[in-house]
Amino acid sequence: MIIVHGTIPIKPDCREQALKLARLMAEATRSEIGCISYEFYVGLSDPNTLMLFQEWESMEALMGHFQTEHMDDFLKELPDIVSGEITTKRYAVQSVDEDEAAPEESPPIIH
């Protein structure tokens, strides 16, 4: 699984436009093959920062996301609402079965 976390600082006077754009992007993206979740959140400490959390089944699914029409539309409008540097981090996550996660018992130490 691939997880992406991003922060997008937005211009205060473009906040409503940014929220609308985020809603449209999230709605369109959730129907993509391989998308597990795609959510925007408003920062509690700074309501003019949008935080984006995405979960994808694979890197291929994420790369396909970048080729969509709604991504093109989002990227065209983004410069009008951004007030600073956008940051993103991508994480590859591997799930572990419960049996595999349990620590092995160490043999007793005999003195």
Secondary structure, 3 states (H helix, E strand, C coil): CEEEEEEEEECHHHHHHHHHHHHHHHHHHHCCCCEEEEEEEECCCCCCEEEEEEEECCHHHHHHHCCCHHHHHHHHHHHHHECCCCEEEEEECCCCCHHHHCCCCCCCCCC
